[in-house]
Amino acid sequence: MAVSKAPSILEALKEIKKGKLIPVYYLFGEDAYNLSYTLKSIQENVLPLLSSDFDKETFYGDNVTINQVLDLASTFPFGSGKKLIVVKEAERIKDKKPLKDYSLAPTDFAILVFIHNGTITNLKSEPFKTLLDQKFLFEAKELKGGHLNNWLINYCESKGKSLSEENAQVLVDMVGENRNLLEMQIEKLITHEGNKKNITIEAIQQVSSSLKQNTIFDLQNAVGVKDRSKALKFAYNLLDNGAEPVFIVAMLTRYFTAVSKISELRSKKTTDATAARIIGVHHFFYPGYVKARSLFSDKELIEVFRALLKADVSIKTTSLGGKEIITILIAEILQ
């Protein structure tokens, strides 16, 4: 029975790094970072095999047909080596079915790479079923949770820097889960820290401050001390710098969930370090959570969670703009 689940793009990457290339790569998924990185790895391995600059082509799905691509893949190269054909935004190609027959008998001189942004809903449809059977189809899934933190830590190690798991989580909370953005932030931190080996929480804050960009922690702190003016200022700065309203609502929900646990932890005389671990926050930020709990009564916290739920529903069901939804949310939290 044929498998209905595509193998990970990491399997393809492992073979590419060994110099083992296949004639067709159909790469798809939500992880733009790994799609881009794998394409770069293929190009680095194929370029030395090309004997003419005319033997490499890049197309985009909305301005090429699959038959045009396959005709080119079936035409002999100008030189005596390989030819490389890359099709970006392959999801935009309307009829991909002719790729089925080509993948059953690909030419031995062409390396054909498709980059398909997003998921494929039905892997049993053609040409995906045949691509899967031929082992030409690979999925790039986004890293989450601990896997993403480990990637960040390993990335820093490859650059000669040390990043703790705790600080890796702070970066993810601050920047989001997009690995391209995380890599950019790490590169800024590496430049900022110079010869220093460890990337500290203070460095992360300083770099954010030097870029005149507020973080989700700035917003949480302002909300936690009931400073409406700063909360709105920081929220607008986050939105203007690309943060999604759903991200802000999710992080504030997480923040107030942690705040709501403070009283119980303090009644049990839990140490600050242990309490910070229990509620899942960096110990550097823990005093701010304690302060917030002293300012929000149980009744107010109930209203906060109602406001957060209302904002979440508004994002998903209304045509209100992001700034409007977040403005209403902050007004209701700090009424």
Secondary structure, DSSP 4 states (H G I P E B T S, - for coil): ----SPPBHHHHHHHHHTT---SEEEEEES-HHHHHHHHHHHHHHHGGG-S-GGGEEEEEGGG--HHHHHHHHTSPPSSSS-EEEEEESGGG-S--THHHHHHHS--SSEEEEEEEEB--S-TTSTTHHHHHHTT-EEEEPPP-HHHHHHHHHHHHHHTT-B--HHHHHHHHHHH-S-HHHHHHHHHHHHHHHTT--B--HHHHHHHHHHTT---HHHHHHHHHTT-HHHHHHHHHHHHHTT--HHHHHHHHHHHHHHHTTHHHHHHTT--HHHHHHHHT--TTTHHHHHHHHHHS-HHHHHHHHHHHHHHHHHHHH----HHHHHHHHHHHHT-
